[in-house]
């Protein structure tokens, strides 16, 4: 009997990538094969993200294309499922607007997808489940499967910070941490399959508070210490962290755990205390800079990446200049910067916003030019150094070139063959660009 096929498209963040892998593994365990052709699929899944503006429109546009493909391929039995944050946010409204959708499920109910598929086939009625059954999903997922030398491991779900601009608490629920033993078992199983670098995931990953086998509570720093003891794991990354949860114990971990990479992603969002308060971020610029100062006291050359929102409602030129000053003070290696996008249902959506869009776009350009200059300066400091890198695979630069990731999260391209994929090698940096490097193997 020919196996049924699943086509999955993932939108958005690393949390979605992790969830998407779990969805595919789950359906494979239930008799499906993955396909990269929509027209061949028996089940099409869109795993969505609602962080950015117009995300819903992009989803419905993609759904329209899938509907057309279903008709053209004469696949009357093809099921269409929408998962992730847009599904959680829109719920049954998706069925009203796109009545050809068969299944709607949220981030916390993805493990119920095989059951929902069965119900659709039995009843010929659409199924919707966007509840928040806490940590249940992790007890029903497929065994972890390595896809190379790097892997994501989700250690917690949801967010309890309720920043005024963000939909995550409403689409993924409150913060819930996985038991520490469950996380360590998943990492150990991946390491046994050849994973060398693990990235721990959470909406606010350093807010982790997981139960230990003894019934105590482990904080994020303790979890990192235990993950570092797992044989085969050579590097530990994590994302995304929150300044409010960046404890002294976590800072001290950078002096104790060699496997913890020399890179941290710590979103600041703005350099203005007034805007931070309006965002309900829960810290001041001085408190943020204190974290960075203490980190650099332990690791002077640590790479700091951040997120910045430009043009938040009420942002003045003075507020924007404060953000530019913070960039100078900290020296960010990378900033993921965006113009503010209004998210329906969030408190910030009701704030007065009288800054012209062209002003916001100009500010964004200024900020990005400044960050590129700093990134180039940091890259120049790596020229001539020897870096221990994890080879990802063939480079986009062409035949005979390989791409690898440095400890401080930069891509370096060098001459090599594909047999080096998923191995650690040493390269000397010979040429630098703001965000990529060239090197030679040594």
C-alpha positions in Angstrom: 0.0 0.0 0.0 1.4 3.4 -1.0 2.1 5.7 2.0 0.1 9.0 2.1 2.2 12.2 1.7 2.4 15.3 3.8 3.5 18.7 2.5 4.4 21.3 5.1 5.3 25.0 4.8 6.6 26.8 7.9 6.4 30.5 8.5 8.3 32.6 11.0 10.6 31.9 13.9 12.8 29.1 15.1 10.0 27.9 17.4 8.0 27.3 14.3 10.8 25.4 12.7 11.0 23.1 15.7 7.2 22.6 15.8 7.2 22.0 12.0 9.8 19.2 12.4 7.8 17.6 15.1 4.6 17.8 13.0 6.4 16.0 10.1 7.9 13.4 12.4 4.5 12.8 14.0 2.8 12.2 10.7 5.6 10.0 9.5 5.1 7.8 12.6 1.5 7.7 11.5 2.2 6.3 8.0 2.9 9.5 6.0 5.9 10.4 3.8 7.1 14.0 3.3 6.9 15.5 -0.1 8.0 18.9 -1.4 5.3 19.0 -4.1 1.9 20.3 -3.0 0.1 18.6 -5.9 1.3 15.2 -4.6 0.2 15.7 -1.0 -2.7 14.0 0.8 -2.2 16.4 3.7 -1.1 20.0 3.4 0.0 21.8 6.6 0.7 25.5 6.9 2.4 26.2 10.2 1.9 29.9 10.7 3.4 32.9 12.6 1.5 36.1 13.5 4.4 38.2 14.8 4.6 40.5 11.7 1.9 42.7 10.1 -0.2 41.2 7.4 0.7 37.7 8.4 -2.9 36.6 8.2 -3.2 37.9 4.6 -0.1 36.0 3.6 -1.6 32.8 5.1 -4.9 33.3 3.2 -3.1 34.1 0.0 -1.2 30.8 0.3 -4.3 28.9 1.2 -5.9 30.2 -2.1 -3.0 28.9 -4.1 -3.2 25.5 -2.3 -7.0 25.4 -3.1 -6.3 26.0 -6.8 -3.6 23.3 -6.8 -6.0 20.9 -5.2 -8.5 21.5 -8.0 -6.0 21.4 -10.8 -4.5 18.1 -9.5 -8.0 16.6 -9.0 -7.0 15.7 -5.4 -10.5 15.7 -3.9 -9.2 13.8 -0.9 -6.4 16.3 -0.1 -6.8 17.7 3.4 -5.7 21.2 4.2 -4.6 22.1 7.8 -3.6 25.4 9.3 -1.5 25.4 12.5 0.6 27.8 14.5 -0.1 31.3 15.9 -2.4 32.6 13.1 -4.5 29.4 13.6 -4.6 30.1 17.4 -5.5 33.8 16.9 -8.1 33.3 14.2 -9.6 29.9 15.1 -13.0 29.2 13.5 -12.8 32.5 11.5 -10.4 30.7 9.2 -13.2 28.3 8.2 -15.5 31.2 7.6 -13.1 32.9 5.2 -11.6 29.7 3.7 -14.3 27.0 4.0 -12.1 24.5 2.1 -9.8 24.3 5.1 -10.3 20.9 7.0 -8.2 21.4 10.2 -7.3 24.3 12.4 -4.9 23.6 15.3 -2.7 25.7 17.7 0.9 25.4 18.8 -0.1 23.5 21.9 -2.4 21.0 20.1 -0.1 20.0 17.2 0.2 16.5 18.7 -3.5 16.0 18.1 -3.1 16.3 14.3 -3.3 12.6 13.6 -6.5 12.3 15.6 -8.0 15.3 13.9 -7.1 13.9 10.4 -9.0 10.7 11.5 -12.0 12.7 12.6 -12.2 14.6 9.3 -12.0 11.4 7.3 -14.7 9.8 9.5 -17.1 12.7 9.8 -16.3 14.7 6.7 -16.5 17.8 8.9 -13.8 20.3 9.7 -12.0 20.1 13.0 -10.8 23.0 15.2 -8.6 22.7 18.4 -6.7 25.7 19.5 -6.8 25.1 23.3 -3.8 25.5 25.6 -3.4 22.1 27.3 -0.2 23.2 29.0 2.8 20.8 28.5 0.7 17.9 27.1 2.1 18.1 23.6 5.6 17.1 24.6 4.4 13.8 26.0 2.9 12.8 22.6 5.5 13.8 20.1 7.6 11.5 18.0 11.0 10.4 19.2 13.6 13.1 18.4 15.3 12.7 15.0 18.6 14.4 14.2 18.8 16.3 10.8 22.5 16.9 10.8 24.9 18.1 13.5 22.6 20.9 14.8 19.2 20.7 16.4 16.6 22.8 18.1 15.1 21.7 21.5 12.1 23.5 22.9 12.3 23.8 26.7 9.3 25.9 27.4 6.1 27.2 25.8 4.2 30.5 25.9 5.0 33.9 27.4 3.8 35.7 30.5 5.4 39.1 29.8 2.5 40.7 27.9 4.5 43.4 26.1 2.0 45.9 24.8 2.8 45.2 21.1 3.0 41.4 21.1 0.5 38.7 20.3 2.5 35.7 21.6 0.8 35.4 25.1 -2.6 35.3 23.3 -1.5 32.7 20.7 0.8 30.5 22.7 -0.5 30.9 26.2 1.3 31.5 29.5 4.9 30.3 30.2 5.0 26.6 30.9 8.4 24.8 31.4 9.2 21.2 30.5 10.5 19.0 33.3 14.3 19.1 33.3 14.7 15.4 32.8 12.5 15.5 29.6 14.8 18.2 28.1 18.0 16.3 29.0 16.7 13.0 27.6 15.8 14.7 24.3 19.2 16.4 24.0 21.0 13.1 24.9 19.0 11.2 22.2 20.0 13.8 19.6 23.6 13.7 20.7 23.6 10.0 20.3 22.5 10.6 16.7 25.4 12.9 16.0 24.2 16.3 17.0 27.0 18.5 18.2 25.3 21.8 18.6 22.0 22.3 20.3 19.8 25.4 20.4 17.5 25.6 23.4 14.2 27.4 22.4 11.6 29.4 24.3 9.6 32.6 23.8 11.5 33.8 26.9 14.0 30.9 27.1 15.8 32.2 30.2 12.5 32.3 32.1 12.8 28.5 32.3 11.7 27.0 35.6 11.5 23.2 35.1 10.8 20.6 37.7 13.7 18.3 38.6 13.4 14.6 39.4 13.6 15.4 43.1 10.7 17.8 42.8 12.8 21.0 43.0 12.8 23.7 40.4 15.7 24.2 38.1 16.4 27.6 36.6 17.9 28.2 33.2 21.5 28.4 34.4 21.2 25.0 36.1 19.7 23.5 32.9 22.6 24.8 30.9 25.1 23.2 33.3 23.4 19.8 32.9 23.1 20.1 29.1 26.8 20.8 29.0 27.6 17.5 30.7 25.9 15.4 27.9 28.5 13.5 25.8 28.7 14.6 22.2 27.4 18.1 22.7 30.1 20.6 21.9 28.1 23.8 21.6 25.1 25.3 23.3 23.0 28.2 22.0 19.7 29.5 23.1 17.0 31.9 21.9 15.2 34.1 22.7 16.2 35.6 26.0 14.5 38.5 27.9 16.5 41.1 29.9 14.1 40.8 32.8 15.1 37.2 33.3 18.8 37.6 32.6 20.0 36.7 36.1 23.4 36.9 37.7 23.4 33.1 37.7 23.0 33.1 34.0 25.7 35.7 33.5 28.1 33.6 35.8 27.4 30.6 33.6 29.5 32.2 30.9 32.5 31.8 33.1 31.7 28.2 34.0 30.4 26.6 30.8 32.9 26.5 27.9 30.4 24.9 25.6 28.2 28.0 25.9 28.8 29.9 22.7 30.3 33.4 22.6 27.1 34.9 21.4 23.9 36.0 23.0 20.6 37.3 21.5 19.1 39.8 24.0 16.3 41.9 22.5 16.2 45.5 23.8 13.5 46.9 21.5 14.3 50.5 22.2 16.9 52.8 23.8 14.3 55.1 25.3 13.1 54.5 28.8 9.8 56.2 27.9 9.2 53.9 24.9 10.3 50.8 27.0 7.7 51.7 29.6 5.0 52.1 26.8 6.1 48.7 25.5 5.7 47.3 29.0 9.2 45.7 28.8 9.8 45.8 32.5 13.4 47.2 32.5 15.3 50.4 31.9 18.1 51.2 29.5 20.5 51.4 32.5 19.4 47.9 33.7 19.9 46.5 30.2 23.4 48.1 29.9 24.2 46.6 33.3 23.6 43.1 32.0 25.9 43.7 29.0 28.6 45.2 31.2 28.6 42.2 33.5 28.6 39.8 30.6 31.5 41.5 29.0 33.4 41.5 32.3 33.4 37.7 31.9 33.6 37.4 28.1 35.1 40.7 26.8 34.6 39.7 23.1 31.1 38.2 23.4 28.9 38.9 20.4 25.6 40.7 21.3 22.6 40.5 18.9 19.4 42.3 19.6 15.9 43.2 18.3 14.8 46.8 17.8 11.4 48.2 16.9 11.5 51.5 15.1 8.5 53.8 15.1 6.6 52.5 18.1 3.5 54.7 18.7 4.6 58.0 20.2 8.3 57.6 19.3 9.9 61.0 19.0 13.2 62.0 17.3 14.6 62.2 20.8 13.6 58.6 21.6 15.1 57.4 18.3 18.4 59.2 19.1 18.4 57.5 22.4 18.2 54.2 20.6 21.2 55.1 18.4 23.2 56.1 21.5 22.4 52.7 23.0 23.8 51.1 19.9 27.0 53.0 20.2 27.2 52.2 23.9 26.7 48.5 23.5 28.2 47.8 20.1 25.7 45.3 18.8 27.1 42.7 16.4 23.7 42.3 14.9 20.3 43.9 15.2 17.1 42.5 13.8 15.3 45.7 13.3 11.8 46.4 12.0 9.3 49.2 11.7 6.5 48.7 14.3 3.6 46.7 13.0 0.2 47.0 14.7 -1.1 43.6 15.9 -4.9 43.6 16.4 -6.0 42.8 20.0 -2.8 44.1 21.6 -2.8 47.2 23.9 -0.4 49.1 21.6 -2.8 48.8 18.7 -5.0 51.4 20.4 -2.1 53.9 21.0 -2.0 57.1 19.0 0.5 56.8 16.2 1.1 60.0 14.4 4.6 59.5 13.0 4.6 59.4 9.2 5.6 56.0 7.6 8.3 57.7 5.6 9.9 59.0 8.8 9.8 55.5 10.3 11.4 54.0 7.2 14.2 56.6 7.2 14.9 55.9 10.9 15.1 52.2 10.1 17.6 52.9 7.3 19.8 55.0 9.6 19.7 52.3 12.3 20.6 49.5 9.9 23.5 51.5 8.3 24.9 52.1 11.8 24.6 48.5 12.7 26.2 47.3 9.5 29.2 49.6 10.2 29.6 48.1 13.7 29.2 44.6 12.3 32.0 45.3 9.8 34.2 46.6 12.5 33.7 43.5 14.6 34.3 41.3 11.5 37.6 43.1 10.8 38.8 42.2 14.3 38.4 38.5 13.3 40.7 38.9 10.3 43.7 36.5 10.6 42.3 34.6 13.6 41.7 30.9 13.6 38.1 29.9 14.3 36.7 26.6 15.3 33.6 26.2 13.0 30.8 23.7 12.5 30.4 22.9 8.8 26.8 23.3 7.7 27.0 22.2 4.1 27.7 23.5 0.6 28.1 27.3 0.4 25.9 29.5 -1.8 29.1 30.8 -3.3 29.3 27.9 -5.6 31.0 24.5 -6.3 33.9 23.5 -4.1 32.9 25.9 -1.3 31.5 25.0 2.1 29.7 27.1 4.6 30.3 26.9 8.4 29.2 28.7 11.5 31.6 30.3 13.9 31.2 30.3 17.7 30.0 33.9 17.6 27.3 33.0 15.0 28.9 34.2 11.7 28.9 32.3 8.5 32.3 31.6 7.0 32.8 30.2 3.5 35.9 28.2 2.7 37.2 25.7 0.0 36.3 22.2 1.0 34.3 19.1 0.0 30.9 17.9 1.2 32.5 15.1 3.3 33.2 17.9 5.9 29.5 18.5 6.5 28.5 18.2 10.1 32.1 18.2 11.3 34.1 20.7 13.3 37.2 22.2 11.6 39.6 25.1 12.1 39.7 27.9 9.5 41.7 31.1 9.3 39.7 34.2 8.4 41.1 35.7 5.3 38.4 38.2 4.2 35.6 39.9 6.0 32.2 41.3 5.1 29.6 42.7 7.6 27.7 39.4 8.0 29.8 36.7 6.3 33.5 35.7 6.2 35.9 34.0 3.9 38.5 31.6 5.3 41.0 28.8 4.6 41.2 25.5 6.4 44.2 25.0 8.7 
